[in-house]
Amino acid sequence: MATTAEERKLLHRRTKSTSSVEDREKIKKQKEAEKDRREFYEKPIHFPSESLFSTGSGYNNYRGVLNLCIVLLVLTTSRVALENLIKYGILIDPVSWVTIFVADPYNWPCVILIACSNIFILASFQLEIWLLKGWVSEPVGRAMHVVNCAAILVFPATVVLTVEPGPAGASYALFVYTCVFLKTVSYIATNHWLRYQYKSSGQRKGGRRKPTKSVGDAGDANGTAQNLANGKLETQLVTYPDNLALKDLYYFMLFPTLCYELNFPRTPRIRKRFLLKRLAEMFMLLQLMLGLIQQWIAPLLHNAIKPFVDMDLPMMVERIMKLAIPNHFIWLIFFYWFFHSNLNVLAEITQFADRTFYRDW
């Protein structure tokens, strides 16, 4: 009997143990099902984060704000332009710009002023020849170069103040002289460095001096000709003092760059289609700028005279604010017209290969 009772207890214990394992597995499955349900139906959508305009958010893509500013700028400009047309009508007259230049065809002082810039160019060239041959010492040559460069700035300003030509011609003449001044300074400085290297590398015992190249020249290490097949660029490297020639100097004066070097990158040919596109851009954008000046700027300037004479500060600020929009618009057009269209036309005609006239804003 005892054995039978013990067997019953053991059997009962095993039955309970099996039932407990099954319950455990059942509860585990229920928990997994509940977890899956929560993950599917109750996926969390809130996390710790900063607002986009906060410094700690790390957000820096404000393209949407820029687009909104562009929309507001277009709407504001359109409203002001429409108001101008309603108030003044169409004031654009292309013929009036031509009459300014042909009114007195025999009195163009700015053309003569620009032609006189050759005097200073030739003076700097002759001084470089004298310095190379030793006819002038370095201190004396440096002093003469300083006088020549100062005259490039003083002479045109004096002529403009004395003769009082038209503002357009005077501005262009002063622009040309400014470019001549900057180019001359670069020409003098580069030749000074090359002359020093040329003389220091010469052999004292009757030997020939070694030709000197500027740093960063294109071509191989030996300074030989760079010949590229299939119609590509072919460049014969120029060495100092072979660069001291009027042809080399005037090429530099025509190139759209202010930095002189011995060997400029050149294109193999003139692309006629590209040149015609840029010329068309030059003509159309120039007419657009002149039309905007006639239609938009001139009436605003005329209306701004009285507030400035009366020193009416609120009206002065209002007129300046009105001028800001067309002025900004015209400057943007001028940037493209000058730095892209004009300089590319000049570079294409002179076959100047470096077209990096501007970079990303």
C-alpha positions as CSV (number, residue, x, y, z in Angstrom):
1,M,0.0,0.0,0.0
2,A,2.8,2.3,0.8
3,T,4.4,1.8,-2.5
4,T,1.2,2.4,-4.2
5,A,0.7,5.7,-2.3
6,E,4.2,6.9,-3.2
7,E,3.6,6.1,-6.8
8,R,0.4,8.1,-6.8
9,K,2.2,11.1,-5.3
10,L,5.0,10.9,-7.8
11,L,2.5,10.6,-10.7
12,H,0.5,13.6,-9.3
13,R,3.7,15.6,-9.0
14,R,4.7,14.9,-12.6
15,T,1.3,15.9,-13.8
16,K,1.5,19.2,-12.0
17,S,5.1,19.8,-13.3
18,T,3.9,19.2,-16.9
19,S,1.0,21.5,-16.4
20,S,3.2,24.3,-15.0
21,V,5.6,24.1,-18.1
22,E,2.6,24.4,-20.4
23,D,1.3,27.4,-18.6
24,R,4.6,29.0,-18.7
25,E,4.9,28.5,-22.4
26,K,1.3,29.8,-22.9
27,I,2.0,32.9,-20.8
28,K,5.2,33.5,-22.8
29,K,3.3,33.3,-26.1
30,Q,0.7,35.7,-24.8
31,K,3.4,38.2,-23.8
32,E,5.1,37.9,-27.3
33,A,1.7,38.4,-28.9
34,E,1.1,41.4,-26.7
35,K,4.5,42.8,-27.6
36,D,3.9,42.3,-31.3
37,R,0.5,44.1,-31.0
38,R,2.1,47.0,-29.2
39,E,4.8,47.3,-31.8
40,F,2.3,47.3,-34.6
41,Y,-0.5,49.4,-33.1
42,E,1.4,51.5,-30.6
43,K,4.6,52.4,-32.3
44,P,6.2,55.4,-30.5
45,I,6.2,58.7,-32.3
46,H,7.7,61.0,-29.6
47,F,11.4,61.1,-29.0
48,P,13.6,63.7,-27.2
49,S,14.6,66.3,-29.8
50,E,15.3,70.1,-30.2
51,S,13.2,72.4,-32.4
52,L,14.7,73.0,-35.9
53,F,15.6,76.6,-35.3
54,S,17.3,75.8,-32.0
55,T,21.1,75.8,-32.0
56,G,21.4,72.3,-30.7
57,S,19.2,70.8,-33.4
58,G,22.1,70.7,-36.0
59,Y,19.6,71.7,-38.7
60,N,21.1,73.9,-41.5
61,N,19.0,73.4,-44.6
62,Y,17.0,76.6,-45.0
63,R,16.2,76.1,-48.6
64,G,12.5,76.6,-47.9
65,V,13.1,80.0,-46.3
66,L,15.2,81.0,-49.3
67,N,12.4,80.0,-51.6
68,L,9.9,82.1,-49.6
69,C,12.3,85.1,-49.8
70,I,12.5,84.6,-53.6
71,V,8.7,84.6,-53.9
72,L,8.4,87.7,-51.7
73,L,11.1,89.4,-53.8
74,V,9.4,88.6,-57.1
75,L,6.0,89.8,-55.7
76,T,7.5,93.0,-54.3
77,T,9.4,93.8,-57.5
78,S,6.4,93.0,-59.7
79,R,4.2,95.3,-57.6
80,V,6.7,98.2,-57.8
81,A,7.2,97.7,-61.5
82,L,3.5,97.7,-62.2
83,E,3.1,100.8,-60.1
84,N,5.9,102.5,-62.1
85,L,4.2,101.6,-65.4
86,I,0.8,102.9,-64.2
87,K,2.2,106.1,-62.9
88,Y,4.7,107.1,-65.6
89,G,3.8,104.9,-68.6
90,I,6.5,103.6,-71.0
91,L,9.6,105.8,-70.8
92,I,12.1,103.5,-72.7
93,D,13.7,105.3,-75.6
94,P,16.8,103.5,-77.1
95,V,17.4,106.3,-79.6
96,S,18.1,108.8,-76.8
97,W,21.2,106.8,-75.8
98,V,22.6,107.0,-79.3
99,T,22.1,110.7,-79.5
100,I,24.2,111.2,-76.4
101,F,27.3,109.8,-78.2
102,V,26.6,111.3,-81.7
103,A,25.5,114.8,-80.5
104,D,29.1,116.0,-80.9
105,P,31.0,113.4,-82.9
106,Y,34.2,115.5,-83.1
107,N,34.5,116.0,-79.3
108,W,35.2,112.7,-77.6
109,P,37.8,113.5,-75.0
110,C,37.5,110.1,-73.3
111,V,38.6,108.3,-76.5
112,I,41.7,110.5,-76.6
113,L,42.2,109.9,-72.9
114,I,42.1,106.1,-73.3
115,A,44.5,106.3,-76.3
116,C,47.0,108.2,-74.1
117,S,47.2,105.2,-71.7
118,N,49.7,103.7,-74.2
119,I,52.2,106.3,-73.1
120,F,52.4,104.9,-69.6
121,I,52.4,101.3,-70.9
122,L,55.3,102.0,-73.2
123,A,57.1,103.8,-70.4
124,S,56.9,100.8,-68.1
125,F,58.1,98.6,-71.0
126,Q,61.1,100.8,-71.8
127,L,62.1,100.9,-68.1
128,E,62.1,97.1,-68.0
129,I,64.5,97.1,-71.0
130,W,66.8,99.5,-69.4
131,L,66.8,97.6,-66.1
132,L,67.6,94.3,-68.0
133,K,70.5,95.9,-69.9
134,G,71.8,97.6,-66.7
135,W,71.5,101.1,-68.1
136,V,69.5,102.1,-65.0
137,S,70.2,100.9,-61.5
138,E,67.5,99.0,-59.5
139,P,66.7,101.9,-57.0
140,V,66.5,104.5,-59.8
141,G,64.3,102.1,-61.9
142,R,62.1,101.4,-59.0
143,A,61.6,105.1,-58.4
144,M,60.8,105.7,-62.0
145,H,58.2,102.9,-62.0
146,V,56.6,104.4,-58.9
147,V,56.3,107.8,-60.7
148,N,54.9,106.2,-63.8
149,C,52.3,104.2,-61.8
150,A,51.3,107.3,-59.8
151,A,50.9,109.2,-63.1
152,I,48.5,106.5,-64.4
153,L,46.1,107.3,-61.5
154,V,46.6,111.1,-61.4
155,F,46.5,111.9,-65.1
156,P,43.0,110.6,-66.0
157,A,41.4,112.0,-62.8
158,T,42.9,115.4,-63.6
159,V,41.7,115.4,-67.2
160,V,38.2,114.3,-66.2
161,L,38.0,117.1,-63.6
162,T,39.3,119.7,-66.0
163,V,37.4,118.7,-69.2
164,E,34.2,117.4,-67.5
165,P,33.2,114.9,-70.2
166,G,30.0,112.8,-70.0
167,P,29.6,110.5,-67.0
168,A,29.5,107.3,-69.1
169,G,32.6,108.0,-71.1
170,A,34.5,109.3,-68.0
171,S,33.6,106.2,-66.0
172,Y,34.8,103.9,-68.8
173,A,38.0,105.9,-69.2
174,L,38.7,105.7,-65.5
175,F,37.9,102.0,-65.5
176,V,40.4,101.4,-68.3
177,Y,43.1,103.4,-66.4
178,T,42.5,101.5,-63.2
179,C,43.0,98.2,-65.1
180,V,46.1,99.5,-66.8
181,F,47.5,100.5,-63.3
182,L,46.8,97.1,-61.8
183,K,48.2,95.3,-64.8
184,T,51.3,97.5,-64.8
185,V,52.0,96.8,-61.2
186,S,51.8,93.1,-61.8
187,Y,54.0,93.3,-64.9
188,I,56.7,95.3,-63.0
189,A,56.7,93.0,-60.0
190,T,56.8,89.7,-62.0
191,N,59.6,91.0,-64.2
192,H,61.5,92.2,-61.1
193,W,61.4,88.6,-59.6
194,L,62.4,87.1,-63.0
195,R,65.2,89.5,-63.5
196,Y,66.6,88.8,-60.1
197,Q,66.5,85.0,-60.7
198,Y,67.9,85.6,-64.2
199,K,70.9,87.5,-63.0
200,S,71.6,85.3,-59.9
201,S,71.6,82.2,-62.1
202,G,74.1,83.6,-64.6
203,Q,77.6,82.3,-64.9
204,R,80.3,84.8,-63.9
205,K,83.0,83.4,-66.2
206,G,81.7,84.5,-69.5
207,G,79.0,81.8,-69.7
208,R,75.5,82.4,-71.1
209,R,72.8,83.1,-68.6
210,K,70.2,80.5,-68.2
211,P,66.7,81.3,-69.3
212,T,64.2,81.8,-66.5
213,K,60.6,80.6,-66.3
214,S,57.9,81.9,-64.0
215,V,56.8,79.6,-61.2
216,G,53.9,77.5,-62.2
217,D,54.4,77.5,-65.9
218,A,52.5,74.9,-67.9
219,G,54.5,72.3,-69.7
220,D,57.1,69.7,-68.8
221,A,60.1,70.2,-66.4
222,N,62.6,70.9,-69.1
223,G,60.7,73.9,-70.5
224,T,60.2,72.3,-74.0
225,A,57.3,72.8,-76.2
226,Q,54.0,71.2,-75.1
227,N,52.5,69.5,-78.1
228,L,49.1,67.9,-77.8
229,A,47.7,65.7,-80.6
230,N,44.2,65.8,-82.1
231,G,44.0,69.5,-82.5
232,K,44.5,70.4,-78.9
233,L,46.5,73.2,-77.4
234,E,50.0,73.7,-78.6
235,T,52.1,76.1,-76.5
236,Q,55.7,77.1,-76.9
237,L,57.0,78.2,-73.4
238,V,58.3,81.7,-73.2
239,T,61.3,82.4,-71.0
240,Y,62.8,85.5,-69.6
241,P,64.0,87.8,-71.1
242,D,62.2,86.8,-74.3
243,N,59.0,88.0,-72.8
244,L,60.2,91.6,-72.9
245,A,58.5,92.4,-76.2
246,L,55.6,94.7,-77.1
247,K,53.6,91.9,-78.5
248,D,53.8,90.0,-75.2
249,L,52.9,93.2,-73.2
250,Y,49.9,94.1,-75.3
251,Y,48.6,90.6,-75.3
252,F,48.7,90.8,-71.5
253,M,46.9,94.2,-71.6
254,L,44.1,92.6,-73.7
255,F,43.8,89.4,-71.7
256,P,40.9,89.4,-69.1
257,T,43.3,89.1,-66.2
258,L,45.2,91.4,-63.8
259,C,48.0,89.0,-63.0
260,Y,51.0,88.7,-65.3
261,E,52.9,85.5,-66.0
262,L,55.2,84.3,-68.7
263,N,53.0,81.6,-70.2
264,F,49.2,82.0,-70.2
265,P,46.9,79.0,-71.0
266,R,45.6,79.4,-74.5
267,T,42.7,77.7,-76.4
268,P,43.4,76.1,-79.8
269,R,40.8,78.0,-81.7
270,I,37.9,80.6,-81.4
271,R,34.5,78.9,-80.9
272,K,32.3,81.0,-83.2
273,R,29.0,79.7,-81.9
274,F,30.0,80.4,-78.3
275,L,31.2,83.8,-79.2
276,L,28.0,84.7,-81.0
277,K,25.9,83.6,-77.9
278,R,28.0,85.8,-75.6
279,L,27.7,88.7,-78.0
280,A,23.9,88.3,-78.2
281,E,23.8,88.2,-74.3
282,M,25.9,91.4,-74.2
283,F,23.6,93.3,-76.5
284,M,20.3,92.1,-74.9
285,L,21.4,92.6,-71.3
286,L,22.9,96.0,-72.1
287,Q,19.6,97.1,-73.6
288,L,17.7,95.7,-70.6
289,M,19.9,97.6,-68.1
290,L,19.5,100.8,-70.1
291,G,15.8,100.4,-70.3
292,L,15.5,99.7,-66.6
293,I,17.5,102.9,-65.9
294,Q,15.2,104.9,-68.1
295,Q,12.0,103.4,-66.9
296,W,12.7,102.8,-63.2
297,I,15.8,104.7,-61.9
298,A,15.4,108.0,-63.7
299,P,11.9,108.9,-62.4
300,L,12.8,107.9,-58.8
301,L,16.0,110.1,-58.9
302,H,13.9,113.0,-60.3
303,N,11.4,112.6,-57.5
304,A,14.2,112.3,-54.9
305,I,15.6,115.8,-55.6
306,K,13.1,117.7,-53.5
307,P,13.3,115.6,-50.3
308,F,17.1,116.0,-50.4
309,V,17.0,119.7,-51.0
310,D,14.5,120.2,-48.2
311,M,16.4,117.7,-45.9
312,D,13.2,115.8,-45.3
313,L,14.7,112.8,-43.5
314,P,11.6,110.4,-43.7
315,M,11.1,111.1,-47.4
316,M,14.8,110.7,-48.1
317,V,14.7,107.3,-46.5
318,E,11.6,106.4,-48.4
319,R,13.2,107.4,-51.7
320,I,16.3,105.4,-51.0
321,M,14.3,102.4,-50.1
322,K,12.4,102.7,-53.4
323,L,15.7,102.9,-55.2
324,A,17.1,99.8,-53.5
325,I,15.0,97.3,-55.4
326,P,15.8,98.4,-59.0
327,N,19.4,99.2,-58.1
328,H,19.9,95.7,-56.7
329,F,18.2,94.2,-59.7
330,I,20.4,96.1,-62.2
331,W,23.6,95.2,-60.3
332,L,22.7,91.5,-60.6
333,I,22.2,91.9,-64.3
334,F,25.4,93.9,-64.6
335,F,27.3,91.2,-62.8
336,Y,26.3,88.6,-65.4
337,W,26.7,91.0,-68.2
338,F,30.3,92.0,-67.3
339,F,31.9,89.0,-65.5
340,H,30.3,86.3,-67.8
341,S,29.3,87.8,-71.1
342,N,31.9,90.5,-71.6
343,L,34.9,88.7,-70.2
344,N,34.1,85.5,-72.0
345,V,33.9,87.4,-75.3
346,L,37.3,89.0,-74.6
347,A,38.8,85.7,-73.6
348,E,37.4,83.9,-76.6
349,I,38.7,86.6,-79.1
350,T,42.2,86.5,-77.4
351,Q,42.0,82.7,-77.0
352,F,42.6,83.0,-73.2
353,A,41.8,79.7,-71.6
354,D,41.4,80.5,-67.9
355,R,37.7,81.4,-67.6
356,T,37.4,81.5,-63.8
357,F,36.2,85.1,-63.6
358,Y,34.0,84.6,-60.6
359,R,33.3,81.9,-58.0
360,D,30.3,80.6,-56.1
361,W,28.8,83.2,-53.9
